[in-house]
Amino acid sequence: KMKDAANATSEAVTDAAIVTKINASLMADDQLKATKIDVDVRDGHVTLSGTAPDSASQRRATTLATAVDGVRSVDNKLSVARNG
């Protein structure tokens, strides 16, 4: 049981670290830093939600998230903003 608890703790820390790294990557990107993107990670599986300014930025968010160590998959649920 202790080993299971330790594994669960290390996964939670890893997930938290992944969220931090993805958020940092998004904030460092000129196209995405002004957007509100929610990042959720569970066992290395990332879900992005919110609004991207355009489809290129939507794809870029997936690329940035995928590049982070520990990410197993990315589910991009970002919607593209409609101007006007």
N, C-alpha and C positions, 0 to 999 in steps of 0.2 A: 504493500500500500504506500509506503514511503517513496518507493521508486516511481509509482504512478503519479503521486503528488508532485514529485520533483520534475517529472516530465511535463506535467500540465503547467507547472510554474514556468519552466523554461520556454514552453510554447507561447505562453501569455506574454512573457518578456520579449520574445522574438516578434510576436505580432505587434506589440507596442513599438518596438524598434522599427519595424517595417512601416507602420503608420507615420512615425516621425520622419523617416527617410523619404517616404513618398511626398509628404507635405512639404519638406524642404526642397525637393526637386521641383514640385509644382510652383512654389514661391519664387524659385530662382529662374523660372521660365518667363520670358517677357510676355508671351501670349496668355499664359495661364495664371500669372500672379494676381491678377485683379478679379479672378473668378472665385466663386464659392463652391469648392468641390469637397464633398464628404468622402472620407476614406475609411472603409471598414475592412478589417482583416481578421480572418478566422482560420487558424491552422495554415497560414501562408496563402490563403485564397482571398484575393482582394476584390472588393466591390467599390466602384467609384459611382457616386451619384451627385446630382446637381445639374448645373447648366454650363455648357461650354459656349464661347462666343461664335464658333463656327465648326464645321466638320473637321477641318485640319487640326484645330485645337483639341477636339474630341479624340482624334486618333493619337495626337501627341501625348495626351494624358495617359493613354494605354501604354505607349512606348516608354514613357518615363517610369511608370509603375512597374512594368515588366523588367526594367533594368536593375531594380533593387534586389540585392541578395536576399534569399529566403522566400521570394514570391514564387508560388507554384502556378497560379493562374490569375487572370484579371477579368472581371465581369464589368464591362463599361456600360453603366446605365445612365450616362450623361445625356441630357437632351440638348439639342442645339438651339441657341437663342434665336428667336425670330424678331428681326428688326422691323418695326412698323406694324 
